[in-house]
Structures are given as C-alpha cells and as structure tokens.
Amino acid sequence: MPKNSLNVSLKGADDIFSTEESRQEQQREQVQQIPIGELFPFKDHPFKVLDDESMQRTVESVEQYGVLSPLIARPRPEGGYEIISGHRRQHAAQLAGLDTLPVIVRQMDDDAAVLLMVDSNLQRENILPSERAFAYKMKLEALKNQGARSDLTSAQLGRKLETADIVGQESGDSRNQVRRFIRLTNLVPELLDMVDEKKIAFNPAVELSYLDESQQRDFLEAMQDTQNAPSLSQAQRLKKLAQEGHFSYDVAFAVMGEEKKDELDKMVIKNDTLRKYFPRSYTPKQMEDTIIKLLEQWQRKQQRQNER
C-alpha cells in the first residue's frame, strides 16, 4: 500500500512538472525566419528611416554578420506582419539583399504595440524633434486608452503624477516639456522640417504652433522674404497678435524684418518686389547671385569714374 501510494505520488508530481514545462514552452517566444516582403512598417510610424552614414554602417554590418537582433512584429489581419521594433534593421536588410529576417511574432493590441514601438525607439541617441513630438503624442494617447493611473504621487515632487509625467519619465523630460514637444505636431510640415534642420529653434517653434495653418503659411512666407529666423520674443509676439485677431502677412513681415539686437543693420526687400525684375523660373539663389554681380559691376563703374 505505501509502495503504491509512493508510485502514484511520484507519477502525479511528474505529470505536474511535465505540464508546467510544456506550458512554459508554449509561452516562450520563438524566433522565426520571415520573408522580408511579408514585413510592413508600423502604421503612422513617427521615426524616420534615413539613408545616411549611420544606415550605411548598419548595411555593412548586416552584410558581414546578418541581422543579429530579431525584429518584433505582430500579425496583420490582412496578412503579413506589422513591424513594432526593427524598422532600420529591416531597411538595412533590404539594402543588403537579404531574403528573410529573424522575427519574434507577438499578439498585441494597438495600444500595447504603440507603447513598445515608441519605447524601443526612444532609446536611440539621435532623435529629431519631430520624431520625439509624434512619439510622445502616440504614447500619451495609448496610455490614456489603457487607463494609465494618474493618482500616483511623485516622492521627489510631492505632487500627483499625470499621464504626461509617465510619458517623459524614461526620457528624462518633465510633463511640461512633453506637452511642449507635442505642440510641435501642430506645425505645418514645412515649419516642422525647419525645426529638424535647426533653422528654427525649439522654443520659438512651440510658440508658432499656436498659429492656425493659414497663419503659419503667412509666417513662412514672411520668414522667407525677410530671410530671418524667428527669435523667441518675435514668436511670442506673433502668437499674441494671432490670439488678438491682428495677425496677417504684413504684420508677420514687419515683425520678422525687425533688426535683432545681435544683428548688424541690414535692408530687407520683399520677394514680390524683386520678382518683377527676374524670369519666373529664377530661384531665390539665382536672384541673389544676379543682384551681387550687378552690384559688383556698378561698384567697378563707380571706382573708374572716381579715378578720372
């Protein structure tokens, strides 16, 4: 009787361990080799995949060693897989001529996928302001959809945490800075590109984001005509003028044409004034080059007359 009991007990334990092992094996994520043509970018992916020097180094690494770190993707209802993490690796693999890629496939809902996609990309060293802006916006909306707790108290600050606090925690940004980055998503594409290219500083860009689309385009034209980048004080004044209903192209031109404290005296000629003297096909650079040549000719002529 004891022997039989012992056998039954041991068998039961083996079954338990076997079942647990099998369950863990089923849950353990497996790396699959998936054809590169079945991998599609994440919807509204905010991070740019550029063919720059860094990408070229990645391509060379892939050609030599292959893709060492697997991508993370989820099945698409229409077929194929949506990349959650690994867009740059996929592009490098395409350039390197690979047919398949190592991929971990996960079943994830939209909000969970957004959070993983954003967090995996925010770890990169060089992130453009536009990328951070749209990434923060997507993460904020995903956290709100998941009902992220906002009743937690920060020990350091002694105040209740908001969802914007959670968004900025891993990147070291305050909730106000998160909101300021998200403001950039209200800029028209041309202005946002200028922020990425450092032609417009971050703080003035935040102020300009309060202008509506029509006002932003008037500002953009005034900026190009005066060939001036906005200072913070100029952007703040334009924002206030817009809020008071006094904004127009002429107002923007007047503000942008003002001499800044750190600039020498200069003359500003409106683009429309110059255009009537040049063929319509001329670019601003061609117009500038032609004006300089004419001025040089005029200067030489004046010098000859003075030497007589």
Residue, then its C-alpha position, 0 to 999 in steps of 0.5 A: m500500500p505505501k509502495n503504491s501510494l509512493n508510485v502514484s505520488l511520484k507519477g502525479a508530481d511528474d505529470i505536474f512538472s511535465t505540464e508546467e514545462s510544456r506550458q512554459e514552452q508554449q509561452r516562450e517566444q520563438v524566433q522565426q525566419i520571415p520573408i522580408g516582403e511579408l514585413f510592413p512598417f508600423k502604421d503612422h510610424p513617427f521615426k524616420v528611416l534615413d539613408d545616411e552614414s549611420m544606415q550605411r554602417t548598419v548595411e555593412s554590418v548586416e552584410q558581414y554578420g546578418v541581422l543579429s537582433p530579431l525584429i518584433a512584429r505582430p500579425r496583420p489581419e490582412g496578412g503579413y506582419e506589422i513591424i513594432s521594433g526593427h524598422r532600420r534593421q529591416h531597411a538595412a536588410q533590404l539594402a543588403g539583399l537579404d531574403t528573410l529576417p529573424v522575427i519574434v511574432r507577438q499578439m498585441d493590441d494597438d495600444a500595447a504595440v504603440l507603447l513598445m514601438v515608441d519605447s524601443n525607439l526612444q532609446r536611440e541617441n539621435i532623435l529629431p524633434s519631430e520624431r520625439a513630438f509624434a512619439y510622445k503624442m502616440k504614447l500619451e494617447a495609448l496610455k490614456n486608452q489603457g487607463a494609465r493611473s494618474d493618482l500616483t504621487s511623485a516622492q521627489l515632487g510631492r505632487k500627483l503624477e499625470t499621464a504626461d509625467i509617465v510619458g517623459q519619465e524614461s526620457g528624462d523630460s518633465r510633463n511640461q516639456v512633453r506637452r511642449f514637444i507635442r505642440l510641435t505636431n501642430l506645425v505645418p510640415e514645412l515649419l516642422d522640417m525647419v525645426d529638424e534642420k535647426k533653422i528654427a529653434f525649439n522654443p520659438a517653434v512651440e510658440l508658432s504652433y499656436l498659429d492656425e495653418s493659414q497663419q503659419r503659411d503667412f509666417l513662412e512666407a514672411m520668414q522667407d522674404t525677410q530671410n530671418a529666423p524667428s527669435l523667441s520674443q518675435a514668436q511670442r509676439l506673433k502668437k499674441l497678435a494671432q490670439e488678438g485677431h491682428f495677425s496677417y502677412d504684413v504684420a508677420f513681415a514687419v515683425m520678422g524684418e525687425e533688426k535683432k539686437d545681435e544683428l548688424d543693420k541690414m535692408v530687407i526687400k520683399n520677394d514680390t518686389l524683386r520678382k518683377y525684375f527676374p524670369r519666373s523660373y529664377t530661384p531665390k539663389q539665382m536672384e541673389d547671385t544676379i543682384i551681387k554681380l550687378l552690384e559688383q559691376w556698378q561698384r567697378k563703374q563707380q571706382r573708374q569714374n572716381e579715378r578720372 
